[in-house]
Amino acid sequence: MKKLSTTIKRLVPHGEDAKFIGSEPEWLTQPSDDVRVGTLAKAFNWYNYSYGRKDAKDLIIQYFEVNKKAKELKLMRGIPDSRVKTTTGWICRMSVMGLQLKDYEQSILDEHLAELLAGKQEEQKVAATSEETAQQKLTIQDHLREKASECAGELEGMFDDFITAGAKMSADFKPIALIRGMNISTQMIPNITRVWDLRLAEFNEVLTGNDEQLVEGYSHLSKAQLKQCVKFCETVLQDCASYISIKKVERKPRAKKAVSPERQSRGFKYLKEFTELNLKSENPAKLVGASEAWLYDTAKRKLIHVMADAHLGTFTVKGSAIIAFDTLTTMQKTLRKPEEQLKAIMSGGKPAMRKSFGEIKATETKFTGRGNENLIILKAW
């Protein structure tokens, strides 16, 4: 049994609701393996209810003080609150309050703390060589990277606030507004999306449940909250893609002669007629400036529903590809009975078509936007 130090006082949250959430968890007895996940989840929720990143930083500092880690303590004091993950602070506090961490839990905590301190150590190295580099003028690329890094930090802060709020998506959460406000260079967007691609893959892996250690690490989040985390990551990635599309449209180095839809779409590959199902294709020119389209791949029996990017409002054609479509809402499904299903779907209006498409029991897959010689353009508005 790990005895709680008499110098450590329990936290007492303030506010009208403080009396309803109970006292701070302490660990005079250790939770058994069969209830450990649930017990730790309740403890995370207790801290998340009343405390934020500034408090989490103070609790990490306290952890280093209790464990007599002077070097780490000095570094930690100089780290801004925005870089601190609240879950790291809560684990440190639980350890101080008597929780005996499992070997893998301690390993994860040590890894997070080392990552947090590494950034500060790197800053100190840069500061130590500042006299040598003072004469070196920063390039345009350096300024662009610095601004992108600042934007990435703001998005991390949004994610921390999102987790603190119980993994609930806010209606005013619009990463594209932040990115546009900072006027991030499109060539630096991959520097931002790289970490969100990895994070999205990690959350999807947790939901599949194949990696027991990863599942245990996120056990403080419910399945519904994990799905919200996936949605958060997808929103960031979609907004980054939309931002690139918007910048391409806005970039007008010189006035150009208007190009007709027929000329823009002349390189688009499609199938004019499919006699087997008595299908005739619309002219690909209708895809230019459309906000919604229905396509059918006759070779793969895939019905494709294309939706325009929410921020641009319409998509267009470049070469043999549709561009500026929404990668989240644009989907394709394989039809088991193409003749019957196409007739049923195409006979209705827009809302009815969307509803019928949603009722098709088939796996949804992403659409690349590429045309091909087997593609029928059923509808385009």
N, C-alpha and C positions, 0 to 999 in steps of 0.2 A: 504494500500500500504506500502510495506517495503522499507524504504529509504536506499540507499547505502551509507556507511560511506565514508567520504571524504578522510580518511587515506588509503583506499584500492584503489590501482591503477590497472587498467586493464592490463592483460597480453598482451604482444606484441611478437608474434612468430617471429623467425628469419629464414632466408633461402630464396631461390629464389622464392619459391611458396607462401610465406607468404601473398603477396598482393592479391592472388586469393581466399583465404579462409575467408576473412573478419575479422571483429573485434571480440574480445571475447564477448560471449553472456552475457548480463546483464538483469536484471528482474525488470525494473521500473514499468512494468505492469505484472500481473500474467497471464499465459496462461489459457484459458478456458478449461473445461474438454474435449470438443470434439477435441481439437488440442494439448492437453497436451503431449500425448505420442509421437507424431511426433516432437514437439518442443524440448522435452528433448533428443530424439534420435539425432537430429541435433547438440545439444550442446555436447553430448558425442563424436560424430564424430569430432567436432571442437577440443576438447582437445586431443583426440587420435591421431590426425594428427601430432601434433607438440611436444607432451609431453609424458614422460614415468613414470616409477615407482618412480624414485628419485623426480621428480616434484610432483607426487601425494602425497608423504610423506610430502613435504614442505607445500602443500596445506592443509593437515590434521592438521599439526602443526599450521598453520595460523588460521584454524577453531577453535582450542582449545584456541588460543590467543584471538580471537575476542569474544569468549563466556566465557572468563575468567575462564578456567578450568586448574588451575595450576598443579594439581596432574596428570591429564591425559597428559598435555603438557610435563611434566618431563619424564614420561614413554615413550612417543612417540619419543622423541629425541634419545632414545637408541635403537629403533627398526631398524633392517637392512632394506634397500630398498627392498630386495628380498621378504620380507613377506607382502609387501603392495599391495593391489589390487587397480589398477588404478581407477576403477569405484567408489570406496569409496572416493578417493581423488577428483574426479570430482564432486560428489554430495556435498561434503563439500564446495568446491569452489563455486558451484552454490548457495548454501545457503548463503555464505558470500556475494555473488554478488547480493543478493536480492530475490532469489527464496524462496517462502513460501512452505515448504514441507507439503504434506498431512500427516495425522496422521500415516497411514500405511507406508508411505515413511520414515518418521522420525524414526518409530519403526525399520525398516530394517536397516537404517543407524546406529542407536544406537547399534543394535545387532552386526553389522559388526565391529564397533569400539571397543565394549566390548571384542569381540573375539580376535581382534588384540592386545589389551592391556593385555588380560589375559595371553598370552604367555610370555610377558615381566615380569609380576608380578610373574609368576611361576619361571622364571629364577632368579629373585631377592630372592625368598624364598630359592631356591637351593643354591644361593651364600651365604645367611645368615647362612646356616647350613653347609657350606663347611668345616669348621674346625672340625666338628663332623664326617663328612664322609670321611675326607682326609685319614684316616687310613684304610678305607675299600677298598679293592682291587676290581676293576671292574671285573665281570665275563665275560666269553666268550659271553654269551647271551647278556650282556649289550653292548659289542662292536658291535655285530651283529645288535642289535636294533638301535644303534646310526648311523651305516652306512646306514641302511635302511631308517632311518629318514632323513638323509642327501640327499639320492637319491630321496625321496619323495619331498623334498624341491626343488630340481633341476627340477623335472617334473612340479611342480607348477609354477616355473619360466618360463618354456617353454610355459605353458598354458597362462600365463599372456602376454608373448611376442606374442603369437598366437592371442590373443584377440586384443592387441594393433595394430597388423598388419591387422586388419579388418576381423579376423576369417578366414584367408587363410592358408591352409595347405602347408608347405614348403616341397619340394622334398627331402631335407636332414633330415627331421624329423624322427629319428629312435630311439625310446625309448630303444630298446634292446641294442643299442650300448652303451648308458649310463649305463644301468644295468650291462652289461657284463664288461664294463670298471671299474666299482666299485666292481665287483665280489660279488654281493649281495647274501647272503645265501638264498637258495630256501625256507627254512622254514620261512623266513621273507617276502617273496613276498606277502602273504595275507595282511600284514600290509600296503603295498603299494596299492594293488588292492581294498581294502575296500572302500576308499574314491572315487575311480573312478567308482566303481559299483553304488554308491549313486549318483554321479554326472551324470552318464549316464542315470539313471532312472529319474533324475530331468529334464534333457534336453528332454527326450522322453515325459515326462509329459507336458512340455511346448508346444511341437509340437502337442499334442493331443488337447490342449486348454481347458481342463476340469477345471483347477484351474485358475480362473480369476486373483487372486492376484499374482500367480506365473508368469502368462503370462505378467502381468503388470511389474513385476520386471525385466523381460528380454526383454521388449519392444524395447530397444535400438538395439537389434539384429534382422536382417531380418530372414525370414524362411530359406533362403539358408544358412545364417551364422549359424543358430541353427543346421542345418543338418551337417555342417562342424564340429561343436562342438561335435555332436554325433560321427562323424567319428574319431575325435581326441581321445575321450574317448575309443572307440572300438579299436583303434590302440594301445593305452597304454595297455589295457587289453589283447589283442591278443599277443603283444610282451612279456608281463609277462608270459603268458601261454607257448609261444615258448621258452622262456628262461629256464623254468622248464624242458621242454622236452629235450632241448639241454644239460642241466646239467645231466639229467639221462643217456643220450647217452655217454657223456664224462666221466662219473664216472666209472672208470675201476680199481677197487681195486686189481684185479689180472687177469692174462690172463685166459680166459676160452676156452674150446673146442668149436669150431664153431658148432652151432646148425642148422640143415637143416631147410629150410622153411616148409617142411612137418611136422617136429616135433614141430616147433614153433606154427603152426596153427592147431594142432590136436584137441585143445579144442574149436575151434571156432564153434558156432552153426549156421547151415544153412540148407536149404532145397535142396536136390540133384536134385529133378525133380518136376515140376508143370505141370501135364498133361492137365489141363484145358486150359492153354495158350500155351502148347507145349514148355515149357521152361526147359532147363537143366542148372544146375549151373556149373560154373568153379570151379576148385579145390581151396579151401581157401589158399593153399600155394602160389597162385599167388598174394595174398594181401601183402605178406611179401616183402618189398622193392619196392612196387609199388608207383607211384606218382599220379595215378588217377584211380578211379574205379566207376562202375555203379552197384547199387544193386536194388533189387525190393522186397518189402515186400508184399507178396501175400495176407495176411490177411487184411492189411489196404490199399492196392492198392497204396502204396507210392513208387515213383521212387526216388532213393537217388543218388546224385552225390557227390562223396568223392574226395577231393583234399588234397594233402600233405601239411604239414606246409611249408611255403615259405622259412624258414630259414634252415630246415632240408632236404628238397627236396624229401623225401620219408616217407611213413608211414609203420607200421608193425602190427603184431598181438600179443596180450598178453592175454592168457586165451580165453575168448569169446568176446574180445573187440578189435576194431581197435584203435591204439594209434598214436599220432604224426600227426593227420590230422588238417587241417586249420579250425578252428571253425567259421570263418567269411565266407569263400567261399564254405564250405560244406553245402549243402542244400537238403531238400527233399520236393516233391510236390505230392499231391494226384491226381491220374489219373482218369478222368471220363470214358474214353474208353480205358482201358489198352491194349487190343489186337491191336487196330489200332495205338495208340500212341507209344507203345513199338516197333512195327514193323517199324514205320517211323524213330524213333530215333536211333535204333540199326543198321539200314542199312547204316548209314553214317560213315564218319571218325570222328576223335576227334573234330575238329572245328565245323563240321556240327551238331554233337551230342550236343555240348554245346549250339549252337544257337537254336536248336529245343527245348532244355530243357528250355532256357530262354523265349521262346515264349509260353510256356504252361501257360494258365491263371488260376493260382491256388496260394493259399497262401504259401509262403516259410516258412518252419519251420526248427528248428535246429535238427541235428542228434546227438544222444548220443554216437554213436560208438559201441553200443552193438549189437552182433549177436543174432539171434533167429531162432527157428525151422521153421519159415515161410519165411526166407530170401533167395532169389536166388541171386547168384553172377553172374551178366550178363557179365561184362567185368572188366579186371584189367590189367593195364600196368605198 
